[in-house]
Amino acid sequence: MRISACHLRKPLPGIAGISERTKAGLQRAVKAGKTLGRRAVAVDVAQAHRLQGEGMGLRPIAKQLHVSVNTLARALRE
């Protein structure tokens, strides 16, 4: 009978420390001044509101501003 690692109750030696080491590395990066996560996308909200006032929908506005529809919608909500 074969037992895979995911079926064991006790973690295997050497595997238990992966998440702790990852968290420690992230904290070290933040202390060093690194910015974590994706870069923020700049959306010209004033232009988007102006285009909405002219009767354009979200999809054409997003295409014109070179952003996704979801990014545009999120920026307009904020």
C-alpha positions as CSV (number, residue, x, y, z in Angstrom):
1,M,0.0,0.0,0.0
2,R,1.4,3.4,-1.0
3,I,0.8,6.4,1.2
4,S,1.4,9.9,-0.2
5,A,2.6,12.8,1.8
6,C,-0.7,14.5,1.9
7,H,-2.3,11.6,3.8
8,L,0.2,11.7,6.7
9,R,-0.9,13.3,9.9
10,K,2.6,14.6,10.8
11,P,4.4,16.9,8.4
12,L,7.5,15.5,6.7
13,P,10.8,16.8,8.0
14,G,12.0,19.8,5.9
15,I,8.5,20.6,4.6
16,A,7.1,22.2,7.7
17,G,9.3,25.3,7.5
18,I,8.5,26.4,4.0
19,S,5.7,28.8,4.9
20,E,7.6,30.3,7.8
21,R,10.7,30.9,5.7
22,T,8.5,32.5,3.0
23,K,6.9,34.8,5.5
24,A,10.3,35.7,7.0
25,G,11.5,36.5,3.5
26,L,8.5,38.7,2.7
27,Q,9.0,40.6,6.0
28,R,12.7,41.0,5.2
29,A,11.8,42.4,1.8
30,V,9.3,44.9,3.2
31,K,11.9,46.1,5.8
32,A,14.4,46.6,2.9
33,G,11.9,48.9,1.2
34,K,10.5,46.6,-1.5
35,T,7.0,47.0,-2.6
36,L,5.0,43.8,-2.7
37,G,2.2,42.9,-5.1
38,R,1.3,44.1,-8.6
39,R,1.9,47.6,-9.8
40,A,-1.1,49.9,-9.6
41,V,-2.7,50.8,-12.8
42,A,-3.3,54.6,-13.3
43,V,-6.8,55.4,-14.5
44,D,-7.8,58.9,-15.6
45,V,-11.0,59.0,-13.7
46,A,-11.8,62.6,-14.7
47,Q,-11.6,61.6,-18.4
48,A,-13.7,58.5,-17.7
49,H,-16.4,60.5,-16.0
50,R,-16.4,63.0,-18.9
51,L,-16.7,60.2,-21.5
52,Q,-19.5,58.6,-19.4
53,G,-21.3,62.0,-19.5
54,E,-21.0,61.9,-23.3
55,G,-22.9,58.6,-23.2
56,M,-20.1,56.2,-23.7
57,G,-20.3,52.8,-22.0
58,L,-17.6,51.2,-19.8
59,R,-16.2,48.9,-22.5
60,P,-15.5,51.6,-25.1
61,I,-14.1,53.9,-22.3
62,A,-11.8,51.1,-21.0
63,K,-10.6,50.4,-24.5
64,Q,-9.9,54.1,-25.1
65,L,-8.0,54.4,-21.8
66,H,-6.1,51.2,-22.4
67,V,-7.3,49.5,-19.1
68,S,-9.6,46.5,-18.4
69,V,-13.3,47.0,-17.8
70,N,-12.9,45.7,-14.2
71,T,-10.0,48.1,-13.5
72,L,-12.1,51.0,-14.9
73,A,-15.2,50.0,-12.9
74,R,-13.1,49.7,-9.7
75,A,-11.5,53.2,-10.2
76,L,-14.9,54.7,-10.8
77,R,-16.3,53.2,-7.6
78,E,-13.4,54.5,-5.5
